[in-house]
Amino acid sequence: MSIYDAIGKKREPVYFDITEEAVRAFAESVFATNPIYFDKAAAQAKGFAHIVAPPTFPTSLRSLEPEWYENFDLLRFLHGEQQYTYNKRLVVGERIYCVEMVEAIYVKHGRSGPMTVSELVKKGYNMQDELLFTEKQKLIYLGEVLS
Amino acid sequence: MKTPVLAQEHLKAYAATSKDFNPIHTNPAFAKDSPFGGVIVHGMLSMGVLGQFAEGLFDDFLVAELSVRFQKVVQLGTVLTCAANVIEQTDTAICADVTATNEQGEVVTAGRIVLKKY
């Protein structure tokens, strides 16, 4: 399958439970100490129902199929840009679903040669179908992938 | 805010929590053939550090938007230093530029945040 076949096609929703264990471990792994990521009472004092997930936590909610990445040599794959926009922050105890899509793939010619840029978007919704967050990422492959 | 010296154990921990198991971050034997000559730090680890750093800057203000560019590869053994520069501030929102810088003073990850009052 060509990497380009995926452009513009929404993937099936993938469901995730936001667990206290995953949020705490993620927060620790980015050296966070803010109690809103660890302590329910501290998060509730700020008006949240439960512990708040750190802003980049949705990166751990992976759904794009690994086969798509198999078209790329991982040694030449770089992360270019990343963006999060929140309508509502994620809190522990929620069940959400994510829908992922490849928005664009294009080849750019830079000083160090051709690069293949992939723009991916992931949207997270709660069970009431409210949009909670949008994640956008730009991945750069050092080289030209034409198919 | 400064990170500890980023060591293989930190990258292994971040790989597990973020589920990014690209061996360029965790497997020195695999990574030695890369254009960077060895293991590199997850760009998203630097963004994760910036995100939680930004969230601790102002009482009652949390991240509503966060976008970054990964400008330079981060080598193993680096200490990242986070900084923020407020551009605009109202009673309900703060917009700031954020950077993560290595010990050589090079900005490795740069971006912008919008914090909103909760």
Boltz contact constraints between the chains, C-beta under 6 A:
constraints:
  - contact:
      token1: [A, 25]
      token2: [B, 17]
      max_distance: 6.0
  - contact:
      token1: [A, 26]
      token2: [B, 17]
      max_distance: 6.0
  - contact:
      token1: [A, 29]
      token2: [B, 13]
      max_distance: 6.0
  - contact:
      token1: [A, 29]
      token2: [B, 14]
      max_distance: 6.0
  - contact:
      token1: [A, 29]
      token2: [B, 17]
      max_distance: 6.0
  - contact:
      token1: [A, 30]
      token2: [B, 48]
      max_distance: 6.0
  - contact:
      token1: [A, 30]
      token2: [B, 49]
      max_distance: 6.0
  - contact:
      token1: [A, 30]
      token2: [B, 52]
      max_distance: 6.0
  - contact:
      token1: [A, 31]
      token2: [B, 3]
      max_distance: 6.0
  - contact:
      token1: [A, 32]
      token2: [B, 52]
      max_distance: 6.0
  - contact:
      token1: [A, 34]
      token2: [B, 56]
      max_distance: 6.0
  - contact:
      token1: [A, 46]
      token2: [B, 118]
      max_distance: 6.0
  - contact:
      token1: [A, 47]
      token2: [B, 118]
      max_distance: 6.0
  - contact:
      token1: [A, 54]
      token2: [B, 51]
      max_distance: 6.0
  - contact:
      token1: [A, 54]
      token2: [B, 52]
      max_distance: 6.0
  - contact:
      token1: [A, 55]
      token2: [B, 51]
      max_distance: 6.0
  - contact:
      token1: [A, 55]
      token2: [B, 63]
      max_distance: 6.0
  - contact:
      token1: [A, 55]
      token2: [B, 66]
      max_distance: 6.0
  - contact:
      token1: [A, 56]
      token2: [B, 47]
      max_distance: 6.0
  - contact:
      token1: [A, 56]
      token2: [B, 48]
      max_distance: 6.0
  - contact:
      token1: [A, 56]
      token2: [B, 51]
      max_distance: 6.0
  - contact:
      token1: [A, 59]
      token2: [B, 18]
      max_distance: 6.0
  - contact:
      token1: [A, 59]
      token2: [B, 44]
      max_distance: 6.0
  - contact:
      token1: [A, 60]
      token2: [B, 18]
      max_distance: 6.0
  - contact:
      token1: [A, 60]
      token2: [B, 19]
      max_distance: 6.0
  - contact:
      token1: [A, 62]
      token2: [B, 19]
      max_distance: 6.0
  - contact:
      token1: [A, 74]
      token2: [B, 22]
      max_distance: 6.0
  - contact:
      token1: [A, 74]
      token2: [B, 24]
      max_distance: 6.0
  - contact:
      token1: [A, 75]
      token2: [B, 34]
      max_distance: 6.0
  - contact:
      token1: [A, 79]
      token2: [B, 43]
      max_distance: 6.0
  - contact:
      token1: [A, 79]
      token2: [B, 70]
      max_distance: 6.0
  - contact:
      token1: [A, 81]
      token2: [B, 69]
      max_distance: 6.0
  - contact:
      token1: [A, 82]
      token2: [B, 47]
      max_distance: 6.0
  - contact:
      token1: [A, 82]
      token2: [B, 68]
      max_distance: 6.0
  - contact:
      token1: [A, 83]
      token2: [B, 67]
      max_distance: 6.0
  - contact:
      token1: [A, 84]
      token2: [B, 66]
      max_distance: 6.0
  - contact:
      token1: [A, 85]
      token2: [B, 65]
      max_distance: 6.0
  - contact:
      token1: [A, 86]
      token2: [B, 64]
      max_distance: 6.0
